[in-house]
């Protein structure tokens, strides 16, 4: 993983930070490492520049494409009902099926 020119003040560049919970002290991944991992995953996804701004909220389609409207509604419903956890979502499929 690429090391930032700035050293994180929370973890001193180790990627781990100390947290206190009740009387226990533990270590956990630092936010800087999690953010760097997120950026690396986005880069490795190779999403074309023309789609970087795309979100469900600005998804538009021309004409009476009922399947696209249904897909958008299903995606919005899925996102609204998705449990709030520290997990992600992986959408897989063949090239050209509309994963992006």
C-alpha positions in Angstrom: 0.0 0.0 0.0 1.3 3.5 -0.9 2.5 5.4 2.1 1.3 9.0 2.4 3.8 11.9 2.6 2.0 13.0 5.7 2.2 10.9 8.8 -1.1 10.3 10.5 -1.2 12.0 14.0 -3.5 9.3 15.4 -1.3 6.3 14.6 2.1 7.8 13.7 1.9 6.0 10.4 1.5 2.5 11.8 -2.1 2.0 10.7 -3.1 1.1 14.2 -4.5 3.3 17.0 -5.1 2.7 20.7 -8.6 2.8 22.0 -9.9 2.7 25.5 -13.1 0.9 26.3 -14.1 0.9 29.9 -10.9 -0.1 31.7 -9.5 -2.0 28.7 -7.0 -0.6 26.2 -7.1 -2.2 22.7 -5.8 -1.4 19.3 -7.8 -1.1 16.1 -7.2 -0.2 12.5 -6.7 3.6 12.2 -9.2 5.6 10.1 -6.3 6.6 7.8 -5.6 3.0 6.9 -9.3 2.3 6.3 -9.6 5.4 4.0 -6.5 4.4 2.1 -7.9 0.9 1.6 -11.2 2.4 0.3 -9.3 4.5 -2.2 -7.2 1.5 -3.3 -10.4 -0.6 -3.8 -12.0 2.2 -5.8 -8.9 2.5 -8.0 -8.7 -1.3 -8.5 -12.4 -1.3 -9.5 -11.3 0.7 -12.6 -14.5 2.6 -12.9 -14.3 4.8 -16.0 -13.9 8.6 -15.3 -17.3 9.3 -17.0 -19.0 7.3 -14.2 -17.2 8.7 -11.2 -20.0 11.2 -10.4 -22.8 8.7 -10.8 -25.1 7.9 -7.9 -28.5 6.4 -7.6 -29.8 9.9 -6.9 -28.7 11.3 -10.3 -29.4 8.2 -12.3 -31.3 9.2 -15.4 -32.4 7.3 -18.5 -34.2 8.4 -21.7 -37.4 6.9 -22.9 -39.8 4.3 -21.6 -37.2 1.8 -20.4 -39.3 0.0 -17.8 -36.5 -2.4 -16.9 -34.1 0.4 -16.1 -36.8 2.1 -13.9 -37.4 -1.2 -12.2 -33.7 -1.8 -11.7 -33.3 1.7 -10.2 -36.2 1.2 -7.8 -34.8 -2.2 -6.7 -31.4 -0.7 -6.1 -32.8 2.2 -4.1 -34.9 -0.2 -2.0 -31.9 -2.4 -1.4 -29.7 0.5 -0.3 -32.5 1.8 2.1 -32.9 -1.7 3.6 -29.2 -2.6 3.7 -28.0 -3.1 7.3 -25.7 -0.5 8.8 -22.5 -2.5 9.3 -18.9 -2.2 8.4 -19.4 -4.4 5.3 -19.6 -3.5 1.6 -21.6 -4.6 -1.4 -20.2 -6.5 -4.4 -22.1 -6.4 -7.6 -20.9 -9.0 -10.2 -21.8 -9.8 -13.7 -20.6 -10.0 -17.3 -19.3 -7.0 -19.2 -22.0 -4.7 -20.3 -24.8 -5.7 -18.0 -24.9 -2.4 -16.1 -22.9 -3.0 -12.9 -21.4 0.5 -12.9 
